Amino acid sequence: MIAPDTDDELEKLREPADKLMAAALRTGTYRLASRCHSCGAWLVDPVSVKRHLGPVCARREKDGES
Ligand SMILES: [Zn+2]
């Protein structure tokens, strides 16, 4: 889930649990995490989470030595 930027977007969420989660994401209480598909490390940086690849592994794959 993407953290909503406006209260309007927050109100569009129907599930109470979604509202709680969205609010927590906005206040920084929670952070979305994902695992690096290359080494399995936990990722919390939004960019890394999105590509499912940590910065170190992203650089390694870019260099072509995976
Ligand atoms: Zn990795």
N, CA, C, O and the ligand as a Tripos MOL2 file, in Angstrom:
@<TRIPOS>MOLECULE
protein
  265   263    67     0     0
PROTEIN
NO_CHARGES

@<TRIPOS>ATOM
      1 N           0.8510   -1.2020    0.0000 N.3       1 MET1
      2 CA          0.0000    0.0000    0.0000 C.3       1 MET1
      3 C           0.8820    1.2460    0.0000 C.2       1 MET1
      4 O           1.9220    1.2870    0.6570 O.2       1 MET1
      5 N           0.4580    2.2360   -0.7310 N.am      2 ILE2
      6 CA          1.1780    3.5070   -0.7620 C.3       2 ILE2
      7 C           0.5620    4.4470    0.2760 C.2       2 ILE2
      8 O          -0.6620    4.5360    0.3840 O.2       2 ILE2
      9 N           1.3800    5.1270    1.0160 N.am      3 ALA3
     10 CA          0.8700    6.0570    2.0170 C.3       3 ALA3
     11 C           0.1750    7.2210    1.3230 C.2       3 ALA3
     12 O           0.7770    7.8960    0.4880 O.2       3 ALA3
     13 N          -1.0790    7.4560    1.6610 N.am      4 PRO4
     14 CA         -1.8140    8.5590    1.0360 C.3       4 PRO4
     15 C          -1.2700    9.9140    1.4600 C.2       4 PRO4
     16 O          -0.8460   10.0940    2.6020 O.2       4 PRO4
     17 N          -1.2830   10.8540    0.5440 N.am      5 ASP5
     18 CA         -0.7230   12.1750    0.8220 C.3       5 ASP5
     19 C          -1.7480   13.1340    1.3990 C.2       5 ASP5
     20 O          -1.3850   14.0940    2.0790 O.2       5 ASP5
     21 N          -3.0150   12.8880    1.1390 N.am      6 THR6
     22 CA         -4.0280   13.8220    1.5970 C.3       6 THR6
     23 C          -5.0860   13.1270    2.4410 C.2       6 THR6
     24 O          -5.2490   11.9080    2.3710 O.2       6 THR6
     25 N          -5.7990   13.9070    3.2320 N.am      7 ASP7
     26 CA         -6.8800   13.3470    4.0510 C.3       7 ASP7
     27 C          -7.9750   12.7970    3.1560 C.2       7 ASP7
     28 O          -8.6800   11.8550    3.5180 O.2       7 ASP7
     29 N          -8.1060   13.3980    1.9800 N.am      8 ASP8
     30 CA         -9.0940   12.9480    1.0240 C.3       8 ASP8
     31 C          -8.8220   11.5020    0.6160 C.2       8 ASP8
     32 O          -9.7310   10.6730    0.5860 O.2       8 ASP8
     33 N          -7.5700   11.2150    0.3050 N.am      9 GLU9
     34 CA         -7.1880    9.8540   -0.0710 C.3       9 GLU9
     35 C          -7.3970    8.9010    1.0930 C.2       9 GLU9
     36 O          -7.8010    7.7540    0.9050 O.2       9 GLU9
     37 N          -7.1190    9.3840    2.2920 N.am     10 LEU10
     38 CA         -7.2760    8.5750    3.4880 C.3      10 LEU10
     39 C          -8.7440    8.1990    3.6780 C.2      10 LEU10
     40 O          -9.0620    7.0780    4.0750 O.2      10 LEU10
     41 N          -9.6270    9.1420    3.3910 N.am     11 GLU11
     42 CA        -11.0570    8.9070    3.5590 C.3      11 GLU11
     43 C         -11.6170    7.9090    2.5540 C.2      11 GLU11
     44 O         -12.6550    7.2910    2.7890 O.2      11 GLU11
     45 N         -10.9160    7.7570    1.4260 N.am     12 LYS12
     46 CA        -11.3840    6.8230    0.3990 C.3      12 LYS12
     47 C         -11.2160    5.3720    0.8230 C.2      12 LYS12
     48 O         -11.8660    4.4750    0.2870 O.2      12 LYS12
     49 N         -10.3340    5.1530    1.7940 N.am     13 LEU13
     50 CA        -10.1090    3.7950    2.2630 C.3      13 LEU13
     51 C         -11.3030    3.3470    3.0970 C.2      13 LEU13
     52 O         -11.7040    4.0270    4.0420 O.2      13 LEU13
     53 N         -11.8600    2.2120    2.7410 N.am     14 ARG14
     54 CA        -13.0830    1.7590    3.4080 C.3      14 ARG14
     55 C         -12.8180    0.9670    4.6690 C.2      14 ARG14
     56 O         -13.5330    1.1060    5.6620 O.2      14 ARG14
     57 N         -11.7830    0.1310    4.6310 N.am     15 GLU15
     58 CA        -11.5270   -0.7130    5.7900 C.3      15 GLU15
     59 C         -10.8850    0.0840    6.9230 C.2      15 GLU15
     60 O          -9.9150    0.8070    6.6960 O.2      15 GLU15
     61 N         -11.4160   -0.0410    8.1380 N.am     16 PRO16
     62 CA        -10.8210    0.6400    9.2890 C.3      16 PRO16
     63 C          -9.3530    0.2800    9.4630 C.2      16 PRO16
     64 O          -8.5390    1.1260    9.8330 O.2      16 PRO16
     65 N          -9.0220   -0.9720    9.1970 N.am     17 ALA17
     66 CA         -7.6280   -1.4000    9.3390 C.3      17 ALA17
     67 C          -6.7310   -0.6790    8.3340 C.2      17 ALA17
     68 O          -5.5850   -0.3410    8.6300 O.2      17 ALA17
     69 N          -7.2830   -0.4510    7.1280 N.am     18 ASP18
     70 CA         -6.5300    0.2770    6.1170 C.3      18 ASP18
     71 C          -6.2860    1.7160    6.5500 C.2      18 ASP18
     72 O          -5.2080    2.2690    6.3350 O.2      18 ASP18
     73 N          -7.3040    2.3110    7.1640 N.am     19 LYS19
     74 CA         -7.1500    3.6880    7.6400 C.3      19 LYS19
     75 C          -6.0810    3.7770    8.7220 C.2      19 LYS19
     76 O          -5.2520    4.6880    8.7310 O.2      19 LYS19
     77 N          -6.1200    2.8150    9.6280 N.am     20 LEU20
     78 CA         -5.1220    2.8040   10.6920 C.3      20 LEU20
     79 C          -3.7270    2.6550   10.1080 C.2      20 LEU20
     80 O          -2.8010    3.3610   10.5070 O.2      20 LEU20
     81 N          -3.5770    1.7340    9.1610 N.am     21 MET21
     82 CA         -2.2910    1.4900    8.5380 C.3      21 MET21
     83 C          -1.8110    2.7110    7.7700 C.2      21 MET21
     84 O          -0.6460    3.0990    7.8610 O.2      21 MET21
     85 N          -2.7260    3.3130    7.0110 N.am     22 ALA22
     86 CA         -2.3690    4.4870    6.2200 C.3      22 ALA22
     87 C          -1.9470    5.6380    7.1270 C.2      22 ALA22
     88 O          -0.9850    6.3500    6.8400 O.2      22 ALA22
     89 N          -2.6820    5.8100    8.2250 N.am     23 ALA23
     90 CA         -2.3500    6.8800    9.1660 C.3      23 ALA23
     91 C          -0.9930    6.6250    9.8060 C.2      23 ALA23
     92 O          -0.1990    7.5480    9.9860 O.2      23 ALA23
     93 N          -0.7330    5.3590   10.1490 N.am     24 ALA24
     94 CA          0.5440    5.0050   10.7660 C.3      24 ALA24
     95 C           1.6940    5.2320    9.7960 C.2      24 ALA24
     96 O           2.7720    5.6730   10.1930 O.2      24 ALA24
     97 N           1.4600    4.9290    8.5140 N.am     25 LEU25
     98 CA          2.5010    5.1430    7.5060 C.3      25 LEU25
     99 C           2.8070    6.6280    7.3750 C.2      25 LEU25
    100 O           3.9620    7.0250    7.2280 O.2      25 LEU25
    101 N           1.7640    7.4360    7.4280 N.am     26 ARG26
    102 CA          1.9400    8.8790    7.2870 C.3      26 ARG26
    103 C           2.7020    9.4790    8.4500 C.2      26 ARG26
    104 O           3.5350   10.3660    8.2660 O.2      26 ARG26
    105 N           2.4150    8.9910    9.6530 N.am     27 THR27
    106 CA          3.0820    9.5480   10.8290 C.3      27 THR27
    107 C           4.4530    8.9360   11.0500 C.2      27 THR27
    108 O           5.2090    9.3840   11.9110 O.2      27 THR27
    109 N           4.7740    7.9040   10.2680 N.am     28 GLY28
    110 CA          6.0890    7.2920   10.4060 C.3      28 GLY28
    111 C           6.1290    6.2230   11.4850 C.2      28 GLY28
    112 O           7.2010    5.7290   11.8340 O.2      28 GLY28
    113 N           4.9540    5.8590   12.0220 N.am     29 THR29
    114 CA          4.9110    4.8090   13.0390 C.3      29 THR29
    115 C           5.3090    3.4700   12.4330 C.2      29 THR29
    116 O           6.0230    2.6770   13.0470 O.2      29 THR29
    117 N           4.8360    3.2410   11.2250 N.am     30 TYR30
    118 CA          5.1640    2.0150   10.5100 C.3      30 TYR30
    119 C           5.9850    2.3630    9.2730 C.2      30 TYR30
    120 O           5.8950    3.4610    8.7240 O.2      30 TYR30
    121 N           6.7740    1.4020    8.8630 N.am     31 ARG31
    122 CA          7.4630    1.5410    7.5840 C.3      31 ARG31
    123 C           7.2260    0.2590    6.8110 C.2      31 ARG31
    124 O           7.2730   -0.8390    7.3670 O.2      31 ARG31
    125 N           6.9720    0.4120    5.5300 N.am     32 LEU32
    126 CA          6.8230   -0.7730    4.6990 C.3      32 LEU32
    127 C           8.2040   -1.3730    4.4890 C.2      32 LEU32
    128 O           9.1790   -0.6610    4.2450 O.2      32 LEU32
    129 N           8.2680   -2.6790    4.5860 N.am     33 ALA33
    130 CA          9.5400   -3.3450    4.3630 C.3      33 ALA33
    131 C           9.3590   -4.4610    3.3480 C.2      33 ALA33
    132 O           8.2760   -5.0300    3.2100 O.2      33 ALA33
    133 N          10.4250   -4.7570    2.6510 N.am     34 SER34
    134 CA         10.4050   -5.8320    1.6810 C.3      34 SER34
    135 C          11.7490   -6.5320    1.7900 C.2      34 SER34
    136 O          12.6790   -6.0220    2.4150 O.2      34 SER34
    137 N          11.8400   -7.7070    1.1760 N.am     35 ARG35
    138 CA         13.1260   -8.3830    1.2300 C.3      35 ARG35
    139 C          13.8090   -8.3200   -0.1190 C.2      35 ARG35
    140 O          13.1810   -8.4260   -1.1720 O.2      35 ARG35
    141 N          15.1130   -8.1430   -0.0490 N.am     36 CYS36
    142 CA         15.9150   -8.1240   -1.2570 C.3      36 CYS36
    143 C          15.8050   -9.4840   -1.9340 C.2      36 CYS36
    144 O          16.0510  -10.5120   -1.3030 O.2      36 CYS36
    145 N          15.4380   -9.4980   -3.2090 N.am     37 HIS37
    146 CA         15.2550  -10.7880   -3.8770 C.3      37 HIS37
    147 C          16.5910  -11.4350   -4.2040 C.2      37 HIS37
    148 O          16.6390  -12.5850   -4.6410 O.2      37 HIS37
    149 N          17.6620  -10.7080   -3.9960 N.am     38 SER38
    150 CA         18.9780  -11.2540   -4.2880 C.3      38 SER38
    151 C          19.6410  -11.8580   -3.0470 C.2      38 SER38
    152 O          20.1370  -12.9830   -3.0920 O.2      38 SER38
    153 N          19.6480  -11.1060   -1.9360 N.am     39 CYS39
    154 CA         20.3460  -11.5880   -0.7410 C.3      39 CYS39
    155 C          19.4140  -11.8140    0.4370 C.2      39 CYS39
    156 O          19.8320  -12.3680    1.4530 O.2      39 CYS39
    157 N          18.1550  -11.3940    0.3210 N.am     40 GLY40
    158 CA         17.1890  -11.6490    1.3840 C.3      40 GLY40
    159 C          17.2090  -10.6390    2.5190 C.2      40 GLY40
    160 O          16.4900  -10.8020    3.5050 O.2      40 GLY40
    161 N          18.0220   -9.5950    2.3930 N.am     41 ALA41
    162 CA         18.0780   -8.5810    3.4420 C.3      41 ALA41
    163 C          16.7950   -7.7700    3.4760 C.2      41 ALA41
    164 O          16.1520   -7.5710    2.4450 O.2      41 ALA41
    165 N          16.4180   -7.2970    4.6700 N.am     42 TRP42
    166 CA         15.2300   -6.4640    4.7810 C.3      42 TRP42
    167 C          15.5060   -5.0810    4.2450 C.2      42 TRP42
    168 O          16.5420   -4.4820    4.5310 O.2      42 TRP42
    169 N          14.5660   -4.5790    3.4630 N.am     43 LEU43
    170 CA         14.7110   -3.2610    2.8590 C.3      43 LEU43
    171 C          13.6340   -2.3370    3.4070 C.2      43 LEU43
    172 O          12.4660   -2.7180    3.4830 O.2      43 LEU43
    173 N          14.0200   -1.1240    3.7900 N.am     44 VAL44
    174 CA         13.0290   -0.1590    4.2710 C.3      44 VAL44
    175 C          13.0490    1.1240    3.4510 C.2      44 VAL44
    176 O          12.1170    1.9250    3.5270 O.2      44 VAL44
    177 N          14.0910    1.3200    2.6800 N.am     45 ASP45
    178 CA         14.1370    2.4950    1.8210 C.3      45 ASP45
    179 C          13.0700    2.3480    0.7260 C.2      45 ASP45
    180 O          13.0210    1.3260    0.0410 O.2      45 ASP45
    181 N          12.2150    3.3710    0.5620 N.am     46 PRO46
    182 CA         11.1090    3.2710   -0.4150 C.3      46 PRO46
    183 C          11.5540    2.8430   -1.8140 C.2      46 PRO46
    184 O          10.8720    2.0610   -2.4760 O.2      46 PRO46
    185 N          12.6880    3.3540   -2.2520 N.am     47 VAL47
    186 CA         13.1870    3.0070   -3.5910 C.3      47 VAL47
    187 C          13.5870    1.5360   -3.6430 C.2      47 VAL47
    188 O          13.2670    0.8320   -4.6010 O.2      47 VAL47
    189 N          14.2770    1.0840   -2.6220 N.am     48 SER48
    190 CA         14.7140   -0.3110   -2.5690 C.3      48 SER48
    191 C          13.5180   -1.2470   -2.4590 C.2      48 SER48
    192 O          13.4830   -2.2980   -3.0990 O.2      48 SER48
    193 N          12.5280   -0.8580   -1.6370 N.am     49 VAL49
    194 CA         11.3280   -1.6710   -1.4660 C.3      49 VAL49
    195 C          10.6250   -1.8530   -2.8020 C.2      49 VAL49
    196 O          10.1600   -2.9440   -3.1320 O.2      49 VAL49
    197 N          10.5560   -0.7680   -3.5670 N.am     50 LYS50
    198 CA          9.8560   -0.7860   -4.8300 C.3      50 LYS50
    199 C          10.5060   -1.7370   -5.8340 C.2      50 LYS50
    200 O           9.8080   -2.4050   -6.5970 O.2      50 LYS50
    201 N          11.8290   -1.8010   -5.8360 N.am     51 ARG51
    202 CA         12.4880   -2.6730   -6.8120 C.3      51 ARG51
    203 C          12.8690   -4.0240   -6.2040 C.2      51 ARG51
    204 O          13.4460   -4.8730   -6.8830 O.2      51 ARG51
    205 N          12.5400   -4.2220   -4.9050 N.am     52 HIS52
    206 CA         12.8280   -5.4820   -4.2220 C.3      52 HIS52
    207 C          14.2950   -5.8460   -4.3140 C.2      52 HIS52
    208 O          14.6650   -7.0130   -4.4370 O.2      52 HIS52
    209 N          15.1160   -4.8170   -4.2510 N.am     53 LEU53
    210 CA         16.5470   -5.0340   -4.3840 C.3      53 LEU53
    211 C          17.2770   -3.9790   -3.5420 C.2      53 LEU53
    212 O          17.0080   -2.7840   -3.6670 O.2      53 LEU53
    213 N          18.1790   -4.4180   -2.7080 N.am     54 GLY54
    214 CA         18.9500   -3.4780   -1.8970 C.3      54 GLY54
    215 C          19.9380   -2.7160   -2.7580 C.2      54 GLY54
    216 O          20.2370   -3.1160   -3.8830 O.2      54 GLY54
    217 N          20.4500   -1.5990   -2.2140 N.am     55 PRO55
    218 CA         21.3680   -0.7550   -2.9820 C.3      55 PRO55
    219 C          22.6370   -1.4880   -3.3880 C.2      55 PRO55
    220 O          23.1510   -1.2900   -4.4890 O.2      55 PRO55
    221 N          23.1420   -2.3350   -2.4970 N.am     56 VAL56
    222 CA         24.3670   -3.0850   -2.7890 C.3      56 VAL56
    223 C          24.1290   -4.0660   -3.9320 C.2      56 VAL56
    224 O          24.9240   -4.1390   -4.8690 O.2      56 VAL56
    225 N          23.0270   -4.8240   -3.8520 N.am     57 CYS57
    226 CA         22.7200   -5.7990   -4.8880 C.3      57 CYS57
    227 C          22.3510   -5.1220   -6.2040 C.2      57 CYS57
    228 O          22.6500   -5.6400   -7.2800 O.2      57 CYS57
    229 N          21.7010   -3.9650   -6.1140 N.am     58 ALA58
    230 CA         21.3350   -3.2340   -7.3240 C.3      58 ALA58
    231 C          22.5940   -2.8300   -8.0780 C.2      58 ALA58
    232 O          22.6570   -2.9130   -9.3050 O.2      58 ALA58
    233 N          23.5990   -2.3900   -7.3170 N.am     59 ARG59
    234 CA         24.8550   -1.9880   -7.9380 C.3      59 ARG59
    235 C          25.5490   -3.2040   -8.5440 C.2      59 ARG59
    236 O          26.1090   -3.1370   -9.6380 O.2      59 ARG59
    237 N          25.5000   -4.3160   -7.8110 N.am     60 ARG60
    238 CA         26.1630   -5.5340   -8.2860 C.3      60 ARG60
    239 C          25.5120   -6.0330   -9.5890 C.2      60 ARG60
    240 O          26.1960   -6.4130  -10.5390 O.2      60 ARG60
    241 N          24.1600   -6.0170   -9.5990 N.am     61 GLU61
    242 CA         23.4760   -6.4780  -10.8080 C.3      61 GLU61
    243 C          23.7390   -5.5520  -11.9720 C.2      61 GLU61
    244 O          23.8250   -5.9860  -13.1200 O.2      61 GLU61
    245 N          23.8650   -4.2700  -11.6680 N.am     62 LYS62
    246 CA         24.1220   -3.2820  -12.7180 C.3      62 LYS62
    247 C          25.5020   -3.5320  -13.3270 C.2      62 LYS62
    248 O          25.7100   -3.3640  -14.5290 O.2      62 LYS62
    249 N          26.4290   -3.9340  -12.4750 N.am     63 ASP63
    250 CA         27.7710   -4.2110  -12.9510 C.3      63 ASP63
    251 C          27.8520   -5.5360  -13.6750 C.2      63 ASP63
    252 O          28.8710   -5.8600  -14.2860 O.2      63 ASP63
    253 N          26.7700   -6.3070  -13.6050 N.am     64 GLY64
    254 CA         26.7100   -7.5510  -14.3530 C.3      64 GLY64
    255 C          27.4210   -8.7310  -13.7420 C.2      64 GLY64
    256 O          27.7000   -9.7200  -14.4190 O.2      64 GLY64
    257 N          27.7170   -8.6270  -12.4530 N.am     65 GLU65
    258 CA         28.3440   -9.7750  -11.8020 C.3      65 GLU65
    259 C          27.4680  -10.2590  -10.6550 C.2      65 GLU65
    260 O          27.7750  -10.0180   -9.4880 O.2      65 GLU65
    261 N          26.4000  -10.9300  -10.9830 N.am     66 SER66
    262 CA         25.4720  -11.4440   -9.9790 C.3      66 SER66
    263 C          25.8430  -12.8630   -9.6610 C.2      66 SER66
    264 O          25.1920  -13.5010   -8.8340 O.2      66 SER66
    265 ZN         20.5060   -7.7090   -1.5020 Zn       67 ZN67
@<TRIPOS>BOND
     1     1     2 1
     2     2     3 1
     3     3     4 2
     4     3     5 am
     5     5     6 1
     6     6     7 1
     7     7     8 2
     8     7     9 am
     9     9    10 1
    10    10    11 1
    11    11    12 2
    12    11    13 am
    13    13    14 1
    14    14    15 1
    15    15    16 2
    16    15    17 am
    17    17    18 1
    18    18    19 1
    19    19    20 2
    20    19    21 am
    21    21    22 1
    22    22    23 1
    23    23    24 2
    24    23    25 am
    25    25    26 1
    26    26    27 1
    27    27    28 2
    28    27    29 am
    29    29    30 1
    30    30    31 1
    31    31    32 2
    32    31    33 am
    33    33    34 1
    34    34    35 1
    35    35    36 2
    36    35    37 am
    37    37    38 1
    38    38    39 1
    39    39    40 2
    40    39    41 am
    41    41    42 1
    42    42    43 1
    43    43    44 2
    44    43    45 am
    45    45    46 1
    46    46    47 1
    47    47    48 2
    48    47    49 am
    49    49    50 1
    50    50    51 1
    51    51    52 2
    52    51    53 am
    53    53    54 1
    54    54    55 1
    55    55    56 2
    56    55    57 am
    57    57    58 1
    58    58    59 1
    59    59    60 2
    60    59    61 am
    61    61    62 1
    62    62    63 1
    63    63    64 2
    64    63    65 am
    65    65    66 1
    66    66    67 1
    67    67    68 2
    68    67    69 am
    69    69    70 1
    70    70    71 1
    71    71    72 2
    72    71    73 am
    73    73    74 1
    74    74    75 1
    75    75    76 2
    76    75    77 am
    77    77    78 1
    78    78    79 1
    79    79    80 2
    80    79    81 am
    81    81    82 1
    82    82    83 1
    83    83    84 2
    84    83    85 am
    85    85    86 1
    86    86    87 1
    87    87    88 2
    88    87    89 am
    89    89    90 1
    90    90    91 1
    91    91    92 2
    92    91    93 am
    93    93    94 1
    94    94    95 1
    95    95    96 2
    96    95    97 am
    97    97    98 1
    98    98    99 1
    99    99   100 2
   100    99   101 am
   101   101   102 1
   102   102   103 1
   103   103   104 2
   104   103   105 am
   105   105   106 1
   106   106   107 1
   107   107   108 2
   108   107   109 am
   109   109   110 1
   110   110   111 1
   111   111   112 2
   112   111   113 am
   113   113   114 1
   114   114   115 1
   115   115   116 2
   116   115   117 am
   117   117   118 1
   118   118   119 1
   119   119   120 2
   120   119   121 am
   121   121   122 1
   122   122   123 1
   123   123   124 2
   124   123   125 am
   125   125   126 1
   126   126   127 1
   127   127   128 2
   128   127   129 am
   129   129   130 1
   130   130   131 1
   131   131   132 2
   132   131   133 am
   133   133   134 1
   134   134   135 1
   135   135   136 2
   136   135   137 am
   137   137   138 1
   138   138   139 1
   139   139   140 2
   140   139   141 am
   141   141   142 1
   142   142   143 1
   143   143   144 2
   144   143   145 am
   145   145   146 1
   146   146   147 1
   147   147   148 2
   148   147   149 am
   149   149   150 1
   150   150   151 1
   151   151   152 2
   152   151   153 am
   153   153   154 1
   154   154   155 1
   155   155   156 2
   156   155   157 am
   157   157   158 1
   158   158   159 1
   159   159   160 2
   160   159   161 am
   161   161   162 1
   162   162   163 1
   163   163   164 2
   164   163   165 am
   165   165   166 1
   166   166   167 1
   167   167   168 2
   168   167   169 am
   169   169   170 1
   170   170   171 1
   171   171   172 2
   172   171   173 am
   173   173   174 1
   174   174   175 1
   175   175   176 2
   176   175   177 am
   177   177   178 1
   178   178   179 1
   179   179   180 2
   180   179   181 am
   181   181   182 1
   182   182   183 1
   183   183   184 2
   184   183   185 am
   185   185   186 1
   186   186   187 1
   187   187   188 2
   188   187   189 am
   189   189   190 1
   190   190   191 1
   191   191   192 2
   192   191   193 am
   193   193   194 1
   194   194   195 1
   195   195   196 2
   196   195   197 am
   197   197   198 1
   198   198   199 1
   199   199   200 2
   200   199   201 am
   201   201   202 1
   202   202   203 1
   203   203   204 2
   204   203   205 am
   205   205   206 1
   206   206   207 1
   207   207   208 2
   208   207   209 am
   209   209   210 1
   210   210   211 1
   211   211   212 2
   212   211   213 am
   213   213   214 1
   214   214   215 1
   215   215   216 2
   216   215   217 am
   217   217   218 1
   218   218   219 1
   219   219   220 2
   220   219   221 am
   221   221   222 1
   222   222   223 1
   223   223   224 2
   224   223   225 am
   225   225   226 1
   226   226   227 1
   227   227   228 2
   228   227   229 am
   229   229   230 1
   230   230   231 1
   231   231   232 2
   232   231   233 am
   233   233   234 1
   234   234   235 1
   235   235   236 2
   236   235   237 am
   237   237   238 1
   238   238   239 1
   239   239   240 2
   240   239   241 am
   241   241   242 1
   242   242   243 1
   243   243   244 2
   244   243   245 am
   245   245   246 1
   246   246   247 1
   247   247   248 2
   248   247   249 am
   249   249   250 1
   250   250   251 1
   251   251   252 2
   252   251   253 am
   253   253   254 1
   254   254   255 1
   255   255   256 2
   256   255   257 am
   257   257   258 1
   258   258   259 1
   259   259   260 2
   260   259   261 am
   261   261   262 1
   262   262   263 1
   263   263   264 2
@<TRIPOS>SUBSTRUCTURE
     1 MET1         2 RESIDUE 1 A MET
     2 ILE2         6 RESIDUE 1 A ILE
     3 ALA3        10 RESIDUE 1 A ALA
     4 PRO4        14 RESIDUE 1 A PRO
     5 ASP5        18 RESIDUE 1 A ASP
     6 THR6        22 RESIDUE 1 A THR
     7 ASP7        26 RESIDUE 1 A ASP
     8 ASP8        30 RESIDUE 1 A ASP
     9 GLU9        34 RESIDUE 1 A GLU
    10 LEU10       38 RESIDUE 1 A LEU
    11 GLU11       42 RESIDUE 1 A GLU
    12 LYS12       46 RESIDUE 1 A LYS
    13 LEU13       50 RESIDUE 1 A LEU
    14 ARG14       54 RESIDUE 1 A ARG
    15 GLU15       58 RESIDUE 1 A GLU
    16 PRO16       62 RESIDUE 1 A PRO
    17 ALA17       66 RESIDUE 1 A ALA
    18 ASP18       70 RESIDUE 1 A ASP
    19 LYS19       74 RESIDUE 1 A LYS
    20 LEU20       78 RESIDUE 1 A LEU
    21 MET21       82 RESIDUE 1 A MET
    22 ALA22       86 RESIDUE 1 A ALA
    23 ALA23       90 RESIDUE 1 A ALA
    24 ALA24       94 RESIDUE 1 A ALA
    25 LEU25       98 RESIDUE 1 A LEU
    26 ARG26      102 RESIDUE 1 A ARG
    27 THR27      106 RESIDUE 1 A THR
    28 GLY28      110 RESIDUE 1 A GLY
    29 THR29      114 RESIDUE 1 A THR
    30 TYR30      118 RESIDUE 1 A TYR
    31 ARG31      122 RESIDUE 1 A ARG
    32 LEU32      126 RESIDUE 1 A LEU
    33 ALA33      130 RESIDUE 1 A ALA
    34 SER34      134 RESIDUE 1 A SER
    35 ARG35      138 RESIDUE 1 A ARG
    36 CYS36      142 RESIDUE 1 A CYS
    37 HIS37      146 RESIDUE 1 A HIS
    38 SER38      150 RESIDUE 1 A SER
    39 CYS39      154 RESIDUE 1 A CYS
    40 GLY40      158 RESIDUE 1 A GLY
    41 ALA41      162 RESIDUE 1 A ALA
    42 TRP42      166 RESIDUE 1 A TRP
    43 LEU43      170 RESIDUE 1 A LEU
    44 VAL44      174 RESIDUE 1 A VAL
    45 ASP45      178 RESIDUE 1 A ASP
    46 PRO46      182 RESIDUE 1 A PRO
    47 VAL47      186 RESIDUE 1 A VAL
    48 SER48      190 RESIDUE 1 A SER
    49 VAL49      194 RESIDUE 1 A VAL
    50 LYS50      198 RESIDUE 1 A LYS
    51 ARG51      202 RESIDUE 1 A ARG
    52 HIS52      206 RESIDUE 1 A HIS
    53 LEU53      210 RESIDUE 1 A LEU
    54 GLY54      214 RESIDUE 1 A GLY
    55 PRO55      218 RESIDUE 1 A PRO
    56 VAL56      222 RESIDUE 1 A VAL
    57 CYS57      226 RESIDUE 1 A CYS
    58 ALA58      230 RESIDUE 1 A ALA
    59 ARG59      234 RESIDUE 1 A ARG
    60 ARG60      238 RESIDUE 1 A ARG
    61 GLU61      242 RESIDUE 1 A GLU
    62 LYS62      246 RESIDUE 1 A LYS
    63 ASP63      250 RESIDUE 1 A ASP
    64 GLY64      254 RESIDUE 1 A GLY
    65 GLU65      258 RESIDUE 1 A GLU
    66 SER66      262 RESIDUE 1 A SER
    67 ZN67       265 GROUP 0 **** ****
